[in-house]
Protein backbone atom coordinates (compact mmCIF):
# COMPACT_ATOMS: atom_id res chain seq x y z
CA UNK A 1 0.00 0.00 0.00
CA UNK A 2 1.27 3.47 -0.86
CA UNK A 3 2.21 5.80 1.95
CA UNK A 4 -0.11 8.68 2.76
CA UNK A 5 0.82 11.99 4.33
CA UNK A 6 -0.92 14.56 6.49
CA UNK A 7 0.45 18.06 6.95
CA UNK A 8 0.07 20.04 10.16
CA UNK A 9 0.81 23.69 10.81
CA UNK A 10 0.78 25.30 14.24
CA UNK A 11 -1.47 22.47 15.45
CA UNK A 12 -1.17 21.54 19.16
CA UNK A 13 -2.46 18.04 18.27
CA UNK A 14 0.22 17.42 15.65
CA UNK A 15 2.48 14.45 16.32
CA UNK A 16 6.02 15.12 17.54
CA UNK A 17 8.58 15.15 14.70
CA UNK A 18 11.01 12.23 14.60
CA UNK A 19 13.02 13.16 11.50
CA UNK A 20 14.47 16.11 9.66
CA UNK A 21 14.95 15.73 5.91
CA UNK A 22 16.67 18.39 3.85
CA UNK A 23 14.50 18.95 0.78
CA UNK A 24 14.32 21.18 -2.27
CA UNK A 25 11.39 22.31 -4.39
CA UNK A 26 11.12 24.39 -7.53
CA UNK A 27 8.76 27.01 -8.89
CA UNK A 28 9.06 26.14 -12.56
CA UNK A 29 7.44 28.71 -14.84
CA UNK A 30 6.78 28.60 -18.55
CA UNK A 31 7.03 31.48 -21.04
CA UNK A 32 3.42 32.46 -20.25
CA UNK A 33 4.13 32.85 -16.52
CA UNK A 34 2.26 29.71 -15.55
CA UNK A 35 3.59 27.55 -12.69
CA UNK A 36 4.18 23.80 -12.88
CA UNK A 37 2.21 21.94 -10.20
CA UNK A 38 1.59 18.30 -9.40
CA UNK A 39 -1.39 16.73 -7.66
CA UNK A 40 0.25 14.51 -5.07
CA UNK A 41 -0.84 10.89 -4.98
CA UNK A 42 -0.16 10.64 -1.21
CA UNK A 43 -2.37 13.57 -0.14
CA UNK A 44 -4.48 14.56 -3.15
CA UNK A 45 -3.26 18.15 -2.76
CA UNK A 46 -1.56 20.29 -5.38
CA UNK A 47 2.09 21.07 -4.71
CA UNK A 48 5.34 22.18 -6.23
CA UNK A 49 7.60 19.36 -7.39
CA UNK A 50 10.39 18.56 -4.97
CA UNK A 51 11.71 16.11 -2.45
CA UNK A 52 14.47 14.95 -0.18
CA UNK A 53 18.14 15.56 -0.83
CA UNK A 54 20.39 12.56 -1.39
CA UNK A 55 23.98 12.31 -0.16
CA UNK A 56 25.25 12.84 -3.71
CA UNK A 57 23.11 15.98 -4.31
CA UNK A 58 23.68 19.68 -3.94
CA UNK A 59 20.50 21.53 -3.00
CA UNK A 60 20.02 22.96 -6.51
CA UNK A 61 20.89 19.52 -7.92
CA UNK A 62 18.24 17.98 -5.67
CA UNK A 63 15.60 20.32 -7.13
CA UNK A 64 16.70 19.48 -10.69
CA UNK A 65 16.64 15.72 -9.97
CA UNK A 66 13.29 15.78 -8.17
CA UNK A 67 11.58 17.80 -10.90
CA UNK A 68 12.90 15.36 -13.51
CA UNK A 69 11.76 12.32 -11.48
CA UNK A 70 8.32 13.74 -10.68
CA UNK A 71 7.45 15.55 -13.92
CA UNK A 72 9.78 14.37 -16.70
CA UNK A 73 11.04 17.92 -17.31
CA UNK A 74 14.64 19.08 -17.33
CA UNK A 75 15.03 22.42 -15.60
CA UNK A 76 17.57 25.15 -15.10
CA UNK A 77 17.72 26.86 -11.70
CA UNK A 78 17.38 30.62 -12.14
CA UNK A 79 17.19 31.86 -8.56
CA UNK A 80 16.18 31.31 -4.96
CA UNK A 81 12.62 31.82 -3.71
CA UNK A 82 13.50 31.16 -0.09
CA UNK A 83 14.09 28.82 2.82
CA UNK A 84 11.13 27.20 4.58
CA UNK A 85 12.09 25.75 7.95
CA UNK A 86 9.24 26.75 10.27
CA UNK A 87 9.21 24.20 13.15
CA UNK A 88 5.41 24.54 13.38
CA UNK A 89 5.08 22.70 10.04
CA UNK A 90 5.27 18.92 10.39
CA UNK A 91 4.36 16.18 7.94
CA UNK A 92 3.13 12.81 9.22
CA UNK A 93 3.43 9.74 6.99
CA UNK A 94 1.41 6.57 7.39
CA UNK A 95 4.64 4.58 7.97
CA UNK A 96 5.23 6.43 11.27
CA UNK A 97 7.71 9.03 10.05
CA UNK A 98 6.89 12.54 11.26
CA UNK A 99 9.04 15.07 9.45
CA UNK A 100 9.83 18.60 10.43
CA UNK A 101 9.82 20.79 7.33
CA UNK A 102 13.19 21.83 5.92
CA UNK A 103 12.79 23.03 2.34
CA UNK A 104 14.78 25.31 0.09
CA UNK A 105 12.68 26.54 -2.81
CA UNK A 106 14.24 27.61 -6.10
CA UNK A 107 13.05 29.46 -9.19
CA UNK A 108 13.50 27.50 -12.39
CA UNK A 109 12.58 27.24 -16.04
CA UNK A 110 12.04 24.17 -18.18
CA UNK A 111 14.80 23.53 -20.73
CA UNK A 112 13.75 20.12 -22.04
CA UNK A 113 12.08 16.81 -21.36
CA UNK A 114 8.46 15.80 -21.75
CA UNK A 115 5.77 16.21 -19.09
CA UNK A 116 5.10 12.74 -17.64
CA UNK A 117 3.38 11.48 -14.49
CA UNK A 118 5.33 9.57 -11.86
CA UNK A 119 3.98 7.35 -9.07
CA UNK A 120 4.11 10.44 -6.82
CA UNK A 121 1.46 12.38 -8.72
CA UNK A 122 -1.94 11.87 -10.30
CA UNK A 123 -1.92 15.04 -12.41
CA UNK A 124 0.61 17.56 -13.72
CA UNK A 125 -0.07 20.90 -15.29
CA UNK A 126 1.08 24.45 -15.75
CA UNK A 127 -1.32 26.70 -13.83
CA UNK A 128 -1.98 30.41 -14.37
CA UNK A 129 -1.42 32.46 -11.19
CA UNK A 130 -5.09 33.53 -11.33
CA UNK A 131 -6.16 29.86 -10.96
CA UNK A 132 -3.99 29.03 -7.91
CA UNK A 133 -6.60 30.00 -5.30
CA UNK A 134 -9.08 27.47 -6.70
CA UNK A 135 -6.78 24.46 -6.19
CA UNK A 136 -6.69 22.42 -2.96
CA UNK A 137 -3.22 23.05 -1.57
CA UNK A 138 -1.49 23.22 1.82
CA UNK A 139 -0.93 26.82 2.85
CA UNK A 140 2.86 26.32 3.07
CA UNK A 141 2.84 25.60 -0.69
CA UNK A 142 0.76 28.74 -1.25
CA UNK A 143 3.33 30.73 0.74
CA UNK A 144 6.17 29.57 -1.56
CA UNK A 145 4.10 30.41 -4.64
CA UNK A 146 3.16 33.81 -3.23
CA UNK A 147 6.82 34.61 -2.56
CA UNK A 148 7.85 33.46 -6.04
CA UNK A 149 5.12 35.43 -7.79
CA UNK A 150 5.80 38.60 -5.78
CA UNK A 151 9.21 38.74 -7.44
CA UNK A 152 10.77 39.76 -4.13
CA UNK A 153 14.10 41.61 -4.10
CA UNK A 154 15.61 38.94 -1.86
CA UNK A 155 14.79 35.39 -0.79
CA UNK A 156 12.33 34.63 1.99
CA UNK A 157 14.18 33.43 5.08
CA UNK A 158 11.88 31.46 7.30
C-alpha positions in Angstrom: 0.0 0.0 0.0 1.3 3.5 -0.9 2.2 5.8 1.9 -0.1 8.7 2.8 0.8 12.0 4.3 -0.9 14.6 6.5 0.4 18.1 6.9 0.1 20.0 10.2 0.8 23.7 10.8 0.8 25.3 14.2 -1.5 22.5 15.5 -1.2 21.5 19.2 -2.5 18.0 18.3 0.2 17.4 15.6 2.5 14.5 16.3 6.0 15.1 17.5 8.6 15.1 14.7 11.0 12.2 14.6 13.0 13.2 11.5 14.5 16.1 9.7 14.9 15.7 5.9 16.7 18.4 3.8 14.5 18.9 0.8 14.3 21.2 -2.3 11.4 22.3 -4.4 11.1 24.4 -7.5 8.8 27.0 -8.9 9.1 26.1 -12.6 7.4 28.7 -14.8 6.8 28.6 -18.5 7.0 31.5 -21.0 3.4 32.5 -20.2 4.1 32.9 -16.5 2.3 29.7 -15.5 3.6 27.5 -12.7 4.2 23.8 -12.9 2.2 21.9 -10.2 1.6 18.3 -9.4 -1.4 16.7 -7.7 0.3 14.5 -5.1 -0.8 10.9 -5.0 -0.2 10.6 -1.2 -2.4 13.6 -0.1 -4.5 14.6 -3.2 -3.3 18.1 -2.8 -1.6 20.3 -5.4 2.1 21.1 -4.7 5.3 22.2 -6.2 7.6 19.4 -7.4 10.4 18.6 -5.0 11.7 16.1 -2.4 14.5 14.9 -0.2 18.1 15.6 -0.8 20.4 12.6 -1.4 24.0 12.3 -0.2 25.3 12.8 -3.7 23.1 16.0 -4.3 23.7 19.7 -3.9 20.5 21.5 -3.0 20.0 23.0 -6.5 20.9 19.5 -7.9 18.2 18.0 -5.7 15.6 20.3 -7.1 16.7 19.5 -10.7 16.6 15.7 -10.0 13.3 15.8 -8.2 11.6 17.8 -10.9 12.9 15.4 -13.5 11.8 12.3 -11.5 8.3 13.7 -10.7 7.4 15.5 -13.9 9.8 14.4 -16.7 11.0 17.9 -17.3 14.6 19.1 -17.3 15.0 22.4 -15.6 17.6 25.1 -15.1 17.7 26.9 -11.7 17.4 30.6 -12.1 17.2 31.9 -8.6 16.2 31.3 -5.0 12.6 31.8 -3.7 13.5 31.2 -0.1 14.1 28.8 2.8 11.1 27.2 4.6 12.1 25.8 7.9 9.2 26.8 10.3 9.2 24.2 13.1 5.4 24.5 13.4 5.1 22.7 10.0 5.3 18.9 10.4 4.4 16.2 7.9 3.1 12.8 9.2 3.4 9.7 7.0 1.4 6.6 7.4 4.6 4.6 8.0 5.2 6.4 11.3 7.7 9.0 10.1 6.9 12.5 11.3 9.0 15.1 9.5 9.8 18.6 10.4 9.8 20.8 7.3 13.2 21.8 5.9 12.8 23.0 2.3 14.8 25.3 0.1 12.7 26.5 -2.8 14.2 27.6 -6.1 13.0 29.5 -9.2 13.5 27.5 -12.4 12.6 27.2 -16.0 12.0 24.2 -18.2 14.8 23.5 -20.7 13.8 20.1 -22.0 12.1 16.8 -21.4 8.5 15.8 -21.8 5.8 16.2 -19.1 5.1 12.7 -17.6 3.4 11.5 -14.5 5.3 9.6 -11.9 4.0 7.4 -9.1 4.1 10.4 -6.8 1.5 12.4 -8.7 -1.9 11.9 -10.3 -1.9 15.0 -12.4 0.6 17.6 -13.7 -0.1 20.9 -15.3 1.1 24.5 -15.7 -1.3 26.7 -13.8 -2.0 30.4 -14.4 -1.4 32.5 -11.2 -5.1 33.5 -11.3 -6.2 29.9 -11.0 -4.0 29.0 -7.9 -6.6 30.0 -5.3 -9.1 27.5 -6.7 -6.8 24.5 -6.2 -6.7 22.4 -3.0 -3.2 23.0 -1.6 -1.5 23.2 1.8 -0.9 26.8 2.8 2.9 26.3 3.1 2.8 25.6 -0.7 0.8 28.7 -1.3 3.3 30.7 0.7 6.2 29.6 -1.6 4.1 30.4 -4.6 3.2 33.8 -3.2 6.8 34.6 -2.6 7.9 33.5 -6.0 5.1 35.4 -7.8 5.8 38.6 -5.8 9.2 38.7 -7.4 10.8 39.8 -4.1 14.1 41.6 -4.1 15.6 38.9 -1.9 14.8 35.4 -0.8 12.3 34.6 2.0 14.2 33.4 5.1 11.9 31.5 7.3 
